[in-house]
Structures are given as C-alpha cells and as structure tokens.
Amino acid sequence: MAEALTKSQSEVDNVLFDATEHQRTFALNYGDAVDKLRRKLVHEVTIATTVGLVLGGLVGTIVGMRRR
C-alpha cells in the first residue's frame, strides 16, 4: 500500500511515522519521571523531617539540662 501513495502522501506518512517513533521513545525514557520525582521528593522530605526532629530533640535536651 505504501507504494501506491503519492509523493505528498508519502511525506505525510513519513512525518507521522517519525512523530510516532519520537513519542514512543519519549514515553520509554520519561514515562515514569513523575513517579520517580514524587518518590524522590517524599524520600527527601522524610529525611529532612527526621533530621529536624533529631536535632530539635538534642537542642531541647541540651537547653533543658542547662536550665537545671
């Protein structure tokens, strides 16, 4: 069927094929980027919160012991 296409139809077919291939490549490379970013963000926030609580507890303990 591709042999029966005119030159302009063949060009359109090539453009559509290229666009489909580029979209497929993009989806393979970046399809799960949002999930990875969300996981990474939650991980970083969890670590920052834990460090903040630990440091806050240590500072609170030091200040509390100095006031006795």
Long-range contacts (C-beta under 8 A, 24 or more apart in sequence): none
